[in-house]
Amino acid sequence: MPARRGARRAGRAANRRHELAIGAACTGRPFAFRPRRRGLPAPPAPRYCLAMAKLYFHYSTMNAGKSTNLLQAAHNYLEGGMQTYLLTARHDSRAGQGRIASRIGIGQAADTFDAATDLFAQIAARLAAGPCACVFLDEAQFLTRDQVWQLARAVDDLQVPVMCYGLRVDFRGELFPGSAALLALADEMREVRTICHCGKKATMVVRKGPDGRALRDGEQVQIGGNETYVSLCRRHWREAVGDS
Ligand SMILES: [Zn+2]
């Protein structure tokens, strides 16, 4: 079936381009090394479909460089002559135009979503408007569980890879709803790492009030407050919030 073989080959090439663009080793080939000895049959070829697009979740704590990673990966696509679709959370009433910005000073215009956005429909509309090799979504912690399912359907039914970047836990040490759904549904997860002041990996975040003390309670999402966020290892997070 030449058509199917061609589609598989194109799918493998797309997966490879994608892995290269996001700076990862190609993980889709567990049987890449197949030693052959004369007279022995070759080990079986992989049976699953290599052409499958995936839902990715890149998670971390605050200030680890998620947006920088996202922008670099999207830029790698553009350099390869491929178009991408960038999305980020909308924090005010302005529809459409948003921006994904990194603390190191780079940024890119992006479309926006809020809790009412049908992301499957939005991605389908973008794909209908022209070629798009990959969808990048920042601030994925703000997704609803339904929206994570919409992204999963876009991956499965529209065959477009979707790369989500977001925080894993809030300042109380609890999962964001979007992150919980992505941890459950994503095909692949990768940690974007940063370190605590002690040198250990930071996995938690504290919200500090104007007086510099760590807050224990409050809204999970606080936009435009005077608080600052500091990423810490669990031991130093416990120390900061008074859990001993
Ligand atoms: Zn520490």
Boltz pocket constraint, residues with backbone or C-beta under 6 A from the ligand:
constraints:
  - pocket:
      binder: B
      contacts: [[A, 196], [A, 197], [A, 198], [A, 199], [A, 200], [A, 232], [A, 233], [A, 234], [A, 235], [A, 236]]
      max_distance: 6.0
